Amino acid sequence: MKEIIIALVGDLVYSNSEEAISLQARKFLGEFKNGRVFYNPSEVLYMNECLGARVMKGSKELTFDLLLKTFSRSDKEVFIKYSAFKNLRERGYVVKAALKFGGGFRVYERGKNPKNAHSSWILHPISERSSIKMHEFASKNRVAHSTNKKLLIAVVDGEGDVTYYEIGWMRM
């Protein structure tokens, strides 16, 4: 695999390298728009740590720890999100952002192409130290149900280990 160089410019993180474009088409990392592949923080962290992608801010290369610190400035839960993202990617799932579903991620079954398949789950990663209010939980479950998906809660501990809970509706 050729080296992938990712640019961090303000709030944008992208690459226009041939390898990044090829990887996006094969592994569905990032979103291809206007000749570039744009990444969310979890994708950037994953590509840096697991695929050896180099992330540049101007002429300075950012380490994984510096990337984590940088992304944490705007999202205090970035480590929690990344831990769940990485765990599912390592298990062979395709994980994409789910902003229009209230945050978190969309998760596709193994082997499914997000371009022509629907995601099976909406994933909401949370820290084992956090709590979730009942109305917030019900809202997340209602959104998942109304979009024909199951809610997947990823509980992440301090070491980044993840436990999943699949939530669904039951008719009585």
Backbone bond lengths (Angstrom), bond angles and torsions (degrees), N, CA, C in turn:
res aa  C-N    CA-C-N  psi(-1)  N-CA   C-N-CA  omega(-1)  CA-C   N-CA-C  phi
1 M - - - 1.449 - - 1.527 109.01 -
2 K 1.309 115.50 132.04 1.458 120.88 176.95 1.527 108.98 -72.24
3 E 1.314 114.30 157.09 1.461 120.62 -179.98 1.523 110.90 -67.54
4 I 1.325 115.22 138.63 1.457 121.12 176.64 1.525 107.54 -107.24
5 I 1.325 116.16 127.41 1.456 122.72 175.48 1.522 106.86 -107.87
6 I 1.330 115.68 125.07 1.456 122.48 179.77 1.527 107.81 -112.66
7 A 1.318 117.00 133.84 1.463 122.01 179.53 1.529 110.15 -99.73
8 L 1.319 115.63 135.17 1.468 122.79 173.59 1.521 106.25 -110.34
9 V 1.331 115.75 109.07 1.459 121.98 -177.72 1.521 107.78 -127.90
10 G 1.320 116.46 104.23 1.466 120.57 -176.00 1.516 109.16 63.48
11 D 1.325 116.36 -123.38 1.464 121.21 178.52 1.528 112.52 -92.88
12 L 1.327 117.03 -3.70 1.466 120.69 -178.00 1.523 111.00 -93.84
13 V 1.324 114.98 140.01 1.460 121.93 176.05 1.527 105.81 -131.64
14 Y 1.337 115.73 119.55 1.460 118.49 -174.34 1.522 111.84 -155.00
15 S 1.334 113.99 167.61 1.458 121.76 173.22 1.516 107.92 -142.88
16 N 1.331 115.38 146.40 1.460 119.59 174.37 1.526 110.79 -119.38
17 S 1.338 116.41 16.89 1.462 119.83 -179.96 1.526 110.16 -73.02
18 E 1.321 115.64 151.93 1.470 120.96 178.78 1.523 110.65 -59.19
19 E 1.333 116.92 -39.67 1.465 120.67 -178.80 1.528 111.31 -65.06
20 A 1.337 117.59 -39.40 1.469 121.06 178.14 1.526 110.48 -64.39
21 I 1.324 116.36 -41.98 1.467 120.92 179.55 1.526 110.17 -65.91
22 S 1.315 116.71 -41.78 1.460 121.39 177.82 1.529 111.19 -64.87
23 L 1.323 116.77 -43.41 1.464 121.61 179.40 1.527 110.82 -63.65
24 Q 1.315 116.40 -38.20 1.466 120.00 178.15 1.522 110.28 -62.68
25 A 1.307 116.91 -42.19 1.465 120.93 -179.40 1.528 112.32 -68.54
26 R 1.342 117.12 -33.92 1.472 121.37 -176.93 1.531 112.85 -87.99
27 K 1.330 116.88 -41.98 1.468 121.40 -171.36 1.527 113.34 -115.05
28 F 1.326 116.57 -1.36 1.466 122.61 174.89 1.527 113.30 61.23
29 L 1.341 116.63 36.29 1.462 121.41 174.25 1.519 108.27 -93.09
30 G 1.328 116.68 118.49 1.454 122.01 -179.50 1.514 112.09 89.52
31 E 1.332 113.62 179.39 1.468 121.84 178.88 1.521 108.18 -125.36
32 F 1.324 117.00 124.06 1.457 121.84 -179.07 1.522 109.54 -83.65
33 K 1.355 116.22 122.25 1.465 121.95 177.34 1.517 108.57 -147.61
34 N 1.312 116.83 130.71 1.464 122.73 173.34 1.530 113.39 51.91
35 G 1.314 116.78 44.38 1.460 120.81 175.57 1.519 115.44 79.62
36 R 1.328 117.84 5.39 1.464 122.46 179.76 1.524 109.56 -129.73
37 V 1.321 114.59 156.47 1.462 120.60 172.92 1.533 106.90 -107.44
38 F 1.328 116.05 120.34 1.457 122.23 179.99 1.528 109.22 -99.40
39 Y 1.332 116.01 141.52 1.459 121.45 -174.34 1.520 111.83 -122.87
40 N 1.345 115.10 149.57 1.456 120.07 169.20 1.537 107.58 -90.42
41 P 1.322 118.55 165.84 1.473 120.32 -176.59 1.530 114.60 -55.29
42 S 1.311 118.45 -40.29 1.474 120.41 -179.80 1.516 111.14 -63.17
43 E 1.331 116.94 -40.43 1.465 120.54 178.15 1.528 111.17 -64.74
44 V 1.326 117.06 -41.55 1.456 121.05 179.67 1.523 110.70 -63.94
45 L 1.330 116.48 -46.45 1.468 120.46 179.30 1.526 110.34 -60.67
46 Y 1.324 117.09 -43.87 1.461 121.98 179.68 1.528 110.97 -62.62
47 M 1.315 116.10 -46.87 1.463 119.56 -178.52 1.522 111.39 -65.38
48 N 1.325 117.16 -35.79 1.459 120.75 178.36 1.525 111.07 -69.75
49 E 1.320 116.96 -49.30 1.461 120.89 -175.56 1.527 113.00 -74.57
50 C 1.317 117.20 -42.98 1.468 120.46 -170.58 1.527 114.59 -100.21
51 L 1.330 117.28 -25.24 1.456 120.06 -176.24 1.532 112.74 -114.39
52 G 1.314 116.88 -1.23 1.461 120.56 176.69 1.515 115.50 74.47
53 A 1.334 117.49 17.46 1.470 119.42 177.98 1.530 109.42 -65.69
54 R 1.315 115.63 141.76 1.462 121.87 177.33 1.517 108.27 -96.15
55 V 1.332 116.49 131.53 1.462 121.36 179.60 1.521 107.82 -110.62
56 M 1.321 114.86 123.86 1.461 121.47 -175.70 1.526 110.76 -114.52
57 K 1.322 114.99 134.43 1.464 121.76 170.16 1.518 104.81 -115.83
58 G 1.322 115.67 98.28 1.462 120.39 -170.04 1.518 108.33 67.80
59 S 1.332 116.63 -124.91 1.466 120.40 179.08 1.523 112.25 -97.07
60 K 1.351 117.48 2.34 1.465 121.60 -177.59 1.526 110.75 -97.39
61 E 1.341 116.01 128.62 1.458 120.59 175.69 1.521 108.88 -85.76
62 L 1.332 116.30 132.97 1.463 121.63 -178.26 1.527 110.44 -98.05
63 T 1.321 116.06 131.43 1.462 121.36 175.93 1.523 108.89 -77.25
64 F 1.331 115.79 168.74 1.462 120.50 177.72 1.530 110.40 -57.54
65 D 1.331 117.45 -46.73 1.469 120.91 -178.99 1.522 111.97 -61.82
66 L 1.314 116.76 -39.69 1.463 120.35 178.82 1.532 110.93 -69.30
67 L 1.324 116.49 -37.10 1.472 119.88 175.26 1.524 110.72 -62.35
68 L 1.322 115.58 -45.09 1.468 120.30 179.49 1.529 109.97 -59.81
69 K 1.304 117.18 -44.70 1.468 121.94 178.60 1.532 110.88 -63.21
70 T 1.338 116.55 -43.37 1.463 121.60 -179.95 1.520 111.42 -62.03
71 F 1.338 116.80 -48.44 1.473 120.46 -178.97 1.528 111.82 -69.44
72 S 1.330 117.35 -28.03 1.473 121.37 -179.71 1.522 112.24 -68.34
73 R 1.312 117.06 -21.08 1.472 119.85 178.49 1.528 111.56 -62.13
74 S 1.327 116.63 -36.50 1.464 119.94 -179.14 1.530 112.96 -102.40
75 D 1.329 117.34 -12.87 1.471 121.07 -179.97 1.526 109.04 -146.29
76 K 1.311 116.26 102.21 1.472 121.42 -177.64 1.527 112.63 -65.06
77 E 1.324 117.58 -17.42 1.460 122.09 -177.74 1.528 113.07 -98.92
78 V 1.324 118.39 14.27 1.462 120.69 -173.89 1.532 111.96 -60.95
79 F 1.332 119.15 -37.80 1.465 120.35 178.64 1.526 110.92 -65.09
80 I 1.323 117.05 -39.95 1.469 122.39 178.93 1.532 109.30 -62.79
81 K 1.319 116.55 -48.56 1.464 121.25 -179.84 1.523 111.03 -62.55
82 Y 1.325 115.69 -44.83 1.461 119.70 -179.16 1.525 111.52 -63.27
83 S 1.307 117.93 -40.53 1.470 120.99 -179.13 1.522 111.11 -59.60
84 A 1.329 117.25 -44.65 1.469 120.97 178.56 1.528 110.45 -68.57
85 F 1.332 116.68 -42.89 1.464 121.16 178.65 1.524 110.70 -57.19
86 K 1.324 116.34 -51.36 1.464 121.42 -177.90 1.528 111.22 -61.96
87 N 1.319 117.04 -43.84 1.460 121.40 -179.00 1.527 110.91 -59.51
88 L 1.316 116.95 -45.04 1.465 119.92 -179.64 1.525 112.01 -70.71
89 R 1.331 117.88 -38.85 1.471 120.21 176.89 1.528 110.35 -61.43
90 E 1.331 116.40 -41.26 1.464 119.55 179.18 1.521 112.21 -66.20
91 R 1.321 117.60 -22.71 1.463 122.31 177.36 1.524 112.22 -88.41
92 G 1.342 117.08 -0.39 1.455 121.00 175.56 1.512 115.91 96.01
93 Y 1.325 118.35 8.02 1.461 121.31 178.80 1.519 110.13 -88.07
94 V 1.319 116.28 152.20 1.462 121.78 172.34 1.523 106.07 -95.02
95 V 1.339 115.36 128.97 1.458 121.70 -175.99 1.524 107.87 -123.93
96 K 1.327 116.49 122.95 1.465 122.10 -178.13 1.531 109.32 -126.95
97 A 1.329 116.79 156.49 1.466 121.90 177.84 1.530 110.11 -60.12
98 A 1.328 114.74 150.30 1.473 120.14 -178.83 1.520 111.08 -132.29
99 L 1.316 116.88 48.60 1.461 120.59 -176.10 1.526 112.76 -58.69
100 K 1.331 117.74 -40.01 1.470 119.27 -178.67 1.528 112.42 -74.26
101 F 1.333 117.07 -6.33 1.459 121.63 176.19 1.531 110.97 -104.36
102 G 1.315 117.10 16.03 1.457 120.24 176.76 1.520 113.50 92.76
103 G 1.315 117.63 22.84 1.459 120.87 177.91 1.502 112.17 98.43
104 G 1.305 115.97 -172.86 1.456 120.02 -178.19 1.514 111.28 71.12
105 F 1.325 115.44 -146.80 1.459 121.37 -174.80 1.523 111.26 -137.16
106 R 1.325 115.46 157.73 1.459 122.80 166.71 1.520 106.13 -96.47
107 V 1.311 117.19 139.23 1.467 120.76 179.79 1.523 108.20 -122.50
108 Y 1.348 114.18 129.01 1.462 121.80 -179.89 1.520 109.60 -104.19
109 E 1.312 115.83 145.81 1.460 121.43 175.62 1.526 109.44 -55.41
110 R 1.309 115.91 153.99 1.473 120.62 176.69 1.519 109.77 -55.99
111 G 1.328 114.68 135.65 1.458 119.99 176.83 1.516 115.26 82.91
112 K 1.314 118.54 -4.39 1.470 120.99 -179.55 1.521 110.23 -86.60
113 N 1.312 115.24 143.07 1.458 123.06 178.35 1.529 107.98 -96.86
114 P 1.336 118.56 118.54 1.469 120.25 -178.27 1.534 113.77 -61.53
115 K 1.322 116.92 -16.38 1.460 119.40 179.48 1.522 112.10 -74.60
116 N 1.347 117.44 -24.82 1.461 118.89 -178.04 1.522 113.28 -136.14
117 A 1.333 117.16 20.25 1.468 121.19 176.96 1.528 108.91 -136.62
118 H 1.305 114.96 158.99 1.466 120.09 176.45 1.523 108.90 -96.90
119 S 1.315 115.81 146.83 1.461 119.90 177.05 1.527 109.31 -70.57
120 S 1.318 115.19 152.02 1.466 120.87 -179.54 1.514 112.59 -93.15
121 W 1.344 116.69 -27.19 1.456 121.09 -175.19 1.516 111.42 -134.45
122 I 1.320 115.02 153.85 1.455 122.79 162.75 1.515 105.06 -107.97
123 L 1.322 115.88 121.99 1.457 122.77 -175.18 1.524 110.38 -100.38
124 H 1.331 115.39 130.54 1.460 121.73 174.25 1.520 108.34 -123.84
125 P 1.330 117.41 103.61 1.465 120.42 177.90 1.532 110.50 -79.01
126 I 1.333 116.28 138.36 1.466 121.13 175.70 1.527 109.00 -138.66
127 S 1.299 115.15 154.88 1.456 121.35 176.61 1.521 109.20 -76.08
128 E 1.332 116.36 147.87 1.464 119.49 176.69 1.524 111.13 -64.65
129 R 1.327 116.93 -17.55 1.462 121.38 -179.15 1.519 112.99 -89.83
130 S 1.315 117.12 -9.42 1.462 119.70 -177.16 1.518 110.78 -94.35
131 S 1.303 114.51 168.14 1.461 120.29 175.73 1.523 107.36 -125.65
132 I 1.306 114.44 162.97 1.461 119.79 178.85 1.524 107.28 -130.19
133 K 1.317 116.44 132.67 1.458 121.05 -179.68 1.528 109.15 -73.89
134 M 1.309 115.83 148.29 1.462 121.06 -176.13 1.525 111.88 -58.57
135 H 1.336 118.26 -41.36 1.472 119.33 -179.29 1.534 111.02 -67.94
136 E 1.332 117.63 -32.33 1.462 120.84 176.81 1.533 110.37 -69.09
137 F 1.328 116.23 -42.16 1.461 121.68 177.40 1.533 110.30 -61.86
138 A 1.336 115.96 -46.62 1.469 120.24 179.92 1.528 110.79 -62.60
139 S 1.323 116.73 -38.91 1.462 120.78 179.06 1.530 111.10 -63.42
140 K 1.321 116.90 -44.89 1.470 120.69 178.80 1.529 110.70 -62.52
141 N 1.321 116.32 -41.39 1.463 120.38 179.62 1.526 111.16 -67.37
142 R 1.329 117.00 -37.64 1.464 121.00 179.40 1.534 110.47 -65.49
143 V 1.344 117.09 -42.04 1.469 120.39 178.10 1.526 109.90 -62.67
144 A 1.320 116.97 -44.91 1.468 120.43 179.11 1.528 110.16 -60.29
145 H 1.320 116.89 -47.64 1.463 121.25 -178.49 1.538 111.18 -62.84
146 S 1.326 116.81 -42.70 1.470 120.01 -176.97 1.532 111.96 -69.58
147 T 1.328 117.77 -17.65 1.467 121.38 177.81 1.531 111.57 -104.66
148 N 1.341 115.36 14.58 1.466 122.12 177.01 1.534 112.76 61.81
149 K 1.336 114.90 41.08 1.458 121.53 177.95 1.523 108.87 -130.07
150 K 1.314 115.26 167.35 1.455 120.40 173.88 1.518 108.17 -102.97
151 L 1.304 115.59 149.50 1.456 121.24 176.79 1.516 108.27 -84.89
152 L 1.322 115.97 130.72 1.455 122.22 177.87 1.522 107.35 -120.42
153 I 1.327 115.58 115.36 1.462 121.21 177.11 1.525 107.34 -97.50
154 A 1.338 116.39 125.45 1.466 122.20 177.30 1.520 107.26 -106.69
155 V 1.317 116.71 114.38 1.460 121.73 178.31 1.526 106.97 -97.26
156 V 1.335 115.75 118.68 1.462 122.22 -173.87 1.524 109.38 -109.73
157 D 1.350 115.75 128.09 1.462 119.09 178.38 1.533 110.10 -89.14
158 G 1.325 116.81 179.57 1.458 122.61 -175.69 1.506 114.95 -61.71
159 E 1.326 117.92 -23.64 1.466 121.60 179.12 1.529 112.10 -91.66
160 G 1.319 117.08 -2.62 1.462 120.49 -179.26 1.514 113.64 91.68
161 D 1.349 118.11 6.04 1.467 120.38 175.80 1.525 108.94 -74.21
162 V 1.333 116.19 143.93 1.461 121.13 -171.69 1.525 111.02 -121.97
163 T 1.335 115.57 135.40 1.460 122.96 172.09 1.525 106.71 -119.96
164 Y 1.343 116.61 133.43 1.459 121.39 -175.84 1.523 111.26 -107.64
165 Y 1.332 114.43 143.70 1.454 122.33 173.02 1.529 108.12 -128.86
166 E 1.331 115.87 119.52 1.467 120.66 178.54 1.522 107.51 -93.50
167 I 1.327 115.27 128.63 1.451 121.36 -177.72 1.521 108.30 -114.40
168 G 1.299 116.38 136.51 1.453 120.19 177.33 1.519 110.31 -146.34
169 W 1.305 115.78 171.25 1.456 122.22 178.57 1.532 109.08 -86.62
170 M 1.308 114.93 148.21 1.448 119.97 175.80 1.525 108.70 -127.65
171 R 1.314 116.13 128.18 1.463 119.53 177.92 1.510 109.08 -89.10
172 M 1.304 115.30 138.97 1.472 119.96 -179.75 1.507 110.62 -123.22
